[in-house]
């Protein structure tokens, strides 16, 4: 079954092949990212785009600790700014580091920004 509000794509990164699933919602977007055969819960963040007196996106992490929190929040903030709407990101990647974060942002930008 296919839905017009769900997009899927894959990208080769420094950490291996990643799968992406994006759901356009009426009031935002949900993006799932994994290096596993199936999507899983993982590091998560919600971000709102800049606006109403804020020059930068604002985010909050869920299920995150340490560096992972910063990385997933950065991804969520970038996507919220690209789409200009609230975005939730869920990332389940075994070797999440700054290089993989940059690859993820690049893959998302090339598939989201027209």
C-alpha positions as CSV (number, residue, x, y, z in Angstrom):
1,X,0.0,0.0,0.0
2,X,1.4,3.4,-0.9
3,X,0.6,6.8,0.6
4,X,1.2,10.1,-1.0
5,X,2.3,11.7,2.3
6,X,5.0,9.1,2.9
7,X,8.4,9.2,1.2
8,X,11.2,6.7,1.4
9,X,14.8,6.8,0.2
10,X,18.2,5.4,0.9
11,X,21.6,7.0,1.1
12,X,25.2,5.8,1.4
13,X,27.0,7.5,4.2
14,X,30.4,7.2,6.0
15,X,28.6,4.9,8.4
16,X,27.0,2.6,5.7
17,X,23.7,2.6,4.0
18,X,20.9,4.4,5.7
19,X,17.1,4.1,5.1
20,X,14.9,7.2,5.5
21,X,11.1,7.3,5.8
22,X,9.4,10.7,6.0
23,X,5.8,11.3,6.8
24,X,4.2,14.7,6.0
25,X,1.7,15.5,8.7
26,X,-0.9,18.3,8.7
27,X,1.0,20.1,11.4
28,X,4.6,18.9,10.9
29,X,6.8,16.1,9.7
30,X,8.1,12.8,11.1
31,X,11.4,11.4,9.8
32,X,12.6,7.9,10.7
33,X,16.3,7.0,10.0
34,X,17.9,3.6,10.4
35,X,20.8,1.5,9.4
36,X,18.8,-1.7,10.2
37,X,16.6,-3.7,8.0
38,X,13.5,-2.4,9.9
39,X,12.8,1.0,11.4
40,X,13.2,1.2,15.2
41,X,12.9,3.7,18.0
42,X,16.1,5.4,18.9
43,X,17.6,8.8,19.5
44,X,14.8,11.3,19.0
45,X,14.3,15.0,18.9
46,X,11.5,17.5,18.1
47,X,12.3,20.9,16.6
48,X,10.3,24.0,15.6
49,X,11.5,26.3,12.9
50,X,12.8,29.9,13.4
51,X,10.0,32.5,13.9
52,X,8.1,34.7,16.3
53,X,11.2,36.4,17.7
54,X,13.5,33.4,17.3
55,X,16.4,33.6,14.7
56,X,17.2,29.9,15.1
57,X,15.2,26.7,15.4
58,X,14.5,25.4,18.9
59,X,14.6,21.7,19.8
60,X,14.3,19.2,22.6
61,X,15.7,15.6,22.8
62,X,13.9,12.4,23.7
63,X,15.6,9.1,24.6
64,X,19.0,10.9,24.2
65,X,22.1,11.2,26.2
66,X,25.5,12.8,25.7
67,X,26.7,13.5,22.2
68,X,23.8,11.6,20.7
69,X,21.4,14.3,22.0
70,X,23.4,17.1,20.3
71,X,23.6,15.2,17.0
72,X,19.9,14.3,16.7
73,X,18.8,17.8,17.9
74,X,21.0,19.3,15.2
75,X,19.4,17.1,12.5
76,X,15.9,18.0,13.7
77,X,16.7,21.7,13.8
78,X,18.0,21.6,10.2
79,X,15.0,19.7,8.9
80,X,12.6,22.1,10.7
81,X,14.3,25.0,9.1
82,X,14.3,23.3,5.6
83,X,10.6,22.6,5.8
84,X,9.6,25.6,7.9
85,X,7.5,23.4,10.1
86,X,7.7,21.3,13.3
87,X,9.7,18.2,12.8
88,X,10.3,15.0,14.8
89,X,13.4,12.9,14.0
90,X,13.9,9.3,15.2
91,X,17.4,7.9,14.5
92,X,18.5,4.3,15.1
93,X,22.1,4.2,13.8
94,X,24.7,1.9,15.4
95,X,27.7,4.2,15.0
96,X,26.2,7.7,15.2
97,X,28.9,10.3,15.1
98,X,29.4,13.8,13.7
99,X,30.4,12.5,10.2
100,X,27.2,10.4,10.0
101,X,25.2,13.4,11.2
102,X,26.6,15.5,8.4
103,X,25.9,12.8,5.9
104,X,22.3,12.5,7.2
105,X,21.7,16.2,7.0
106,X,23.1,16.2,3.4
107,X,20.9,13.3,2.4
108,X,17.8,15.0,3.9
109,X,18.5,18.3,2.3
110,X,18.9,16.8,-1.1
111,X,15.6,15.0,-0.8
112,X,13.6,17.7,1.0
113,X,14.7,21.0,-0.5
114,X,13.4,21.6,-4.0
